[in-house]
């Protein structure tokens, strides 16, 4: 299963737009304005080392460094499991890439190339692996650090990235939202939004890549990943089949909520008294079980819509504003949305609350 996840991510990030959005929105350690993102070009990620040993990274992209004109290589690794030896792997791939570049270079370009290692991790558990080789070493004196490589890499932990901090109009943001959505109804809404955003004919390969990635990565574990799912020709056809599958998911969710409700009702009924407790507990449990998922999905959708409208009206929002919206209930969100229609500034939307100032 891990291999399928990694392959699906490789296919999705085989599009330069995904790589450019990754660098623009999620690699804060790098001054992106110094990178010519229009020059992104994939290069081979398989290297033959000494004794004909083959080394293969997941993906390698080349782009131009604006101030110097020199090439920079972005080395992408896709992980669905935590790898405690990632710094060592990063160094190994970087060395092989450097040797390969130097063998093919001529003249003044024979120096070591600039390499940016990026790890994209989509596992459910938080990433706990070491981020540098220093963390892997144990008991060695500090003075030895000057003689060894660092193995440091940039990490994007998809399930640990707060939704309220995602940049707008960014393809990688859609990847993160779909991974974190969980509920089929929420996923369908995000896909419809993505479908409208990638509406130009030139976007068709990217829409197809998103659909293939969705089938192999974001659909629930029990959903079939082969057969008719693999024969979909375009994104619209894939959405139609997803809608068909959603009907089954809703029925399954109803049955699951019904069972949970009955169990909870029975438990409460036994505690409160057989007759009265059974009646009230079953009713309350069924209602909570059926409405919980729908209410959470609707509330998250309201928050995302308000965030998008505020940012389009007033520009980039502060962390305090995003957190305030994330903590608000539906009634409060509606009140702010109504104020947005006439407000001339962001503080007016929040009725002068100092925490809402950007």
Steps between C-alpha positions, in 0.01 A plus 500: 500500500784742582648445153163590338482822701852602400434425131176700508683801644775468240240516224326799653825692549618419148330829407717812540201697633485276809873539559484877454208527746687280747799736492286817510265398777675246722879548493543802726874437540566604139477852348267394217535835322857397415374191314382505140200269540422522128826314431399187696608196302498134610835322487581135541489374859687173444877500542758228442770512767817305556491123432193570280280549802177682411362780718153640434333800662125554462524818290760761408418839347736766368438874499705816463630718785418854386791695658774264377340323207622169642279189511344381825371147544186423705516142630153372593434197720145376566441312823191324631696354793748649744860426402747549787791493255370780278801733562733221389289433190496873423879518513535185289269625225658847507850355458392281207315790338803728544733244344262447208466876437876554521568215257268659245614860558777682317715808552411736789203283603714223646439617858255333736136570403249657736253240626178556699367175657124502572309217670121486447346277768133394497489250790240534775754507784709811554849489350748413776809402299825697542532807279881505488785251527602664828185356659598152379842515659529391861783551745742665256685823593361825363825591324440216252198685360719722284625195309163350407201587279174616654244305299242770577180508296177700469194313630135538397295294748164503323277392788676734746452812285222727641223560245464863607860570395471358148571747217209565265505406131773242557479147361689352796242657733233292322711188555518574873129584528400177324734292718358654817134508389417147612123525438390419142264800489783737592724341237233542231464870581875557475512312169223716356696809603816353343305415187394863459851629563667263249244573228723592206578244227870530583419373851365164381824302571506646851132417557571144388799479735285617792238236422757218478653617827155512661422141401825361636546724803198690630214253458417291809706189556220263395430676170606309192810651338498289185242393241274775373670767715818457298317541166379855564602726212455845650435687820130568433432131443687422820286747696184338366614160623602653831150644540357154438727356765401780740142374498623168633721674757203708625294185548790330677545809719127497581514135601814558706342801671186298566700221661702747708181675602332180608803394701529837670126513562498157656787589730338825615165328536641239735653772717189721517242229534376235261193662349571872503876462447458269200267744325701819561844344463429330168348817356786722614771255398357446151467874445857568610640212299324605178553877524853517639686439173271725294519790747880486521530494121264797455673703770844443346362603161362826646837578654685441173258720305530788749881472499508517121263802485694690767834437331371606160352819653779603742808303396707256703352421842692476824533182702274654768219556248526145367495353850199713597305378197603139566361524855170669405164324479254522210299789645810713553627423149167609351511828694851578371400409144210748515729775630741429215241627250533858627828507694772730371777341708579171667444627859146604402420139412596391851334802669828663603651192669874568533586134446355518150746763374738377234 
